[in-house]
Structures are given as C-alpha cells and as structure tokens.
C-alpha cells in the first residue's frame, strides 16, 4: 500500500467521521449535512465521466477539499496543532 492509498484512506474516513460529529455537536444543520453528502455523491458519480483521467485519481483530492470545508465549518477556521 503506497502513500497515496494511505492518504486516500485517511481522507475518506475523515469525511465520514467529521460529518456525523458535526451534526452531533450541533455545528452542522441537517441542510448542511445534506449539502456535504450531495457534494460527495456528486463527486463520486460525476468524476467518473471525466474523459481525461480516471475517477480514482481525482476523487481522493476532491474528498480532501470536502474535508477541509468540513474542518472550517466545524471548528470555525483551521485546527491548531500546538
């Protein structure tokens, strides 16, 4: 398993952990959860129709962008590491 596969795995599961977490703590409304889910589904389905690149190569960065959006929505900015 290469580093790209590990990054894709982390990004995928981060999305599915942050989404219910945001709803559970009240930071995301049901409408916001629906928008993130529709964006995820739209990317999963829509990126398969790109003629110039396989969907698997584009979906991982797409989910990473959704993860960044979730972090900004949940934590009102960037997460402090230190």
C-alpha positions in Angstrom: 0.0 0.0 0.0 1.5 3.3 -1.1 1.4 6.7 0.4 -1.3 7.8 -2.0 -3.6 4.9 -0.9 -3.0 5.8 2.8 -3.8 9.4 2.1 -7.0 8.5 0.3 -8.0 6.1 3.1 -7.5 8.8 5.7 -9.3 11.4 3.7 -12.3 9.1 3.1 -12.7 8.1 6.7 -12.1 11.6 8.0 -15.1 12.8 5.9 -17.3 10.0 7.3 -16.2 10.8 10.9 -16.4 14.6 10.7 -19.9 14.6 9.1 -21.8 12.9 11.9 -19.6 14.5 14.5 -20.5 18.0 13.2 -24.2 17.1 13.3 -24.0 15.5 16.8 -22.3 18.6 18.4 -24.7 20.9 16.6 -22.2 22.7 14.4 -23.9 21.4 11.2 -27.5 21.7 10.4 -29.4 18.9 8.5 -29.3 21.1 5.5 -25.5 21.5 5.7 -25.1 17.7 6.2 -27.3 17.2 3.1 -25.2 19.6 1.0 -21.9 17.9 2.0 -23.5 14.5 1.2 -24.7 15.7 -2.2 -21.3 17.1 -3.0 -19.7 13.8 -2.0 -22.2 11.8 -4.1 -21.9 14.3 -7.0 -18.1 13.9 -7.0 -18.3 10.1 -6.8 -20.7 9.9 -9.7 -19.7 13.0 -11.7 -15.9 12.5 -11.7 -16.4 9.1 -13.4 -17.4 10.9 -16.5 -14.2 12.9 -16.9 -12.7 11.8 -20.2 -9.1 12.7 -19.5 -8.4 11.0 -16.2 -9.6 8.0 -14.2 -12.1 8.9 -11.4 -10.0 7.2 -8.7 -7.2 9.7 -9.4 -9.4 12.7 -8.9 -11.8 11.6 -6.2 -9.2 11.5 -3.4 -8.2 15.1 -3.7 -11.9 16.1 -4.2 -12.7 14.4 -0.8 -9.7 16.2 0.8 -11.2 19.5 -0.3 -14.5 18.5 1.3 -12.6 17.5 4.4 -11.1 21.0 4.5 -14.5 22.6 4.1 -15.8 20.4 7.0 -13.0 21.4 9.2 -13.6 25.1 8.5 -17.3 24.7 9.1 -16.9 22.7 12.4 -14.0 24.5 14.0 -14.6 28.0 12.6 -11.2 28.0 11.0 -8.1 25.9 10.9 -7.3 23.3 13.6 -4.5 24.3 15.9 -1.9 21.6 16.2 0.1 23.1 19.0 
